[in-house]
Amino acid sequence: MNNYKRVNSLEVRRLAMRTFLKDIKGNVALNIFPILMRLVAMYFGTRIYNSWLGELGVSFSNPQEASERLSEISQQMANDPSAATKYALSLTPGSSVIIFAFLFFFVLVCTGVGYTMLDKMRHPNLEINALKDSLQVFSSRFFFPVLFITAMLGVFVEAGLSLYIIPGIWFFLIFSQSFYILKDDVDKNKTWSIRATFLSLAKSSRLMRGHKTTLFFICFEFLLWEIVNLMTHEILSIWLHPYEQLTLAAFYAKISEVDKANRAKAAA
């Protein structure tokens, strides 16, 4: 198995960037909903953060005073760890539901965008309808199975993170291709089934053998870019989000090709 071909992250990045540069306007248009949602999240997130700091008595209009107040809070928590609950950011149940629904909708839209980008990579002459294609997951073909996979992936990752973080990352990596596998199964069979939805998780685990490290470093690169993006108040998302989506789609396209080649080699 060690002699089998594996995915090169540089090839994935090149494919993603080549696809992006070939139709910059179309790729940005396809991602317009996720980009706008990121900008909205940044706006309200900043307001919530500033409101929380205000409740703590921290105002950056006076940097020296803010620094002294933060030092005082840090000292109190160091002396009494239970005091951390007093200063923790808390949300109302209603706010928590809104945030959860917002994130869930964001994931579904991004999944639809990823499906379209994968089709575009496989069929360069494919005509894209930005609005329709970005919302394709909300059709009867994909909505319920994607809903199920999203919920299952969330349970696995959250359970893993609640242990020692690393298991959560591991679960994310091994099940990360479930959405794309489901798409290929639905495209092939023209419909979805409970069995195929469950199998997509198992197939993802098999498909990711030997590729988890590659995807981990790709996601780590995204993390660094997202830190830079925060400094631009999400303005960089206009370029960054389509690139991230294209890279994930390119990764699946590449490992699928490699998997077919490896299986053919094993059968020979």
Residue pairs with C-beta under 8 A, 6 or more apart in sequence:
1 210
4 210
4 258
4 261
4 262
4 265
5 258
5 261
5 262
6 210
6 211
6 214
6 258
7 211
7 214
7 251
7 254
7 255
7 258
8 214
9 214
9 217
9 218
11 254
12 214
12 218
12 247
12 250
12 251
12 254
13 218
13 247
13 250
15 121
15 250
15 253
15 254
16 243
16 246
16 247
16 249
16 250
17 243
17 246
19 27
19 117
19 120
19 121
19 246
19 250
20 27
20 242
20 243
20 246
22 124
26 128
26 130
27 117
27 242
27 246
28 35
28 238
28 239
28 242
29 130
30 113
30 116
30 117
30 128
30 130
30 133
30 134
30 242
31 113
31 134
31 241
31 242
31 245
32 130
32 134
33 109
33 113
33 134
33 135
34 106
34 109
34 110
34 113
34 134
34 237
34 241
34 245
35 237
35 238
35 241
37 102
37 105
37 106
37 109
38 234
38 237
38 241
39 234
39 237
41 102
41 234
42 230
42 233
42 234
46 233
48 89
49 89
52 89
53 59
53 60
56 69
56 73
56 87
57 69
58 66
58 69
58 70
59 65
59 66
60 66
73 87
76 83
77 83
77 84
77 87
91 99
104 150
107 150
108 137
108 138
108 143
108 146
108 147
108 150
109 134
109 135
109 137
110 245
111 137
111 142
111 146
111 150
111 179
112 133
112 134
112 135
112 136
112 137
112 138
112 142
113 133
113 134
113 245
114 179
114 180
114 245
114 248
114 249
115 133
115 136
115 137
115 142
115 179
115 180
115 183
116 128
116 133
116 134
116 136
117 245
117 246
117 249
118 180
118 183
118 249
118 252
118 253
119 126
120 126
120 128
121 249
121 250
121 253
122 253
136 142
137 143
137 146
141 186
141 191
141 192
142 182
142 183
142 186
142 192
144 192
145 182
145 186
145 192
145 196
145 197
145 200
146 179
146 182
148 197
149 178
149 179
149 182
149 197
149 200
149 201
152 175
152 201
153 171
153 172
153 175
153 178
156 168
156 171
156 172
156 175
157 168
157 171
157 172
158 168
159 167
159 168
159 171
160 166
160 167
160 168
160 169
160 170
160 171
160 172
161 167
161 168
161 169
162 168
169 216
170 212
173 208
173 212
173 215
173 216
174 204
174 205
174 208
174 212
175 201
175 204
175 205
176 204
176 208
176 215
177 203
177 204
177 207
177 208
177 252
177 255
178 200
178 201
178 203
178 204
179 200
180 249
180 252
180 256
181 200
181 203
181 204
181 207
182 192
182 196
182 197
182 200
184 256
185 192
185 196
185 199
185 200
186 192
186 196
189 196
207 255
207 256
207 259
208 215
208 255
211 251
211 255
211 258
214 251
215 251
218 247
218 248
218 251
222 244
222 247
225 236
225 240
225 244
226 240
228 236
229 235
229 236
229 237
229 240
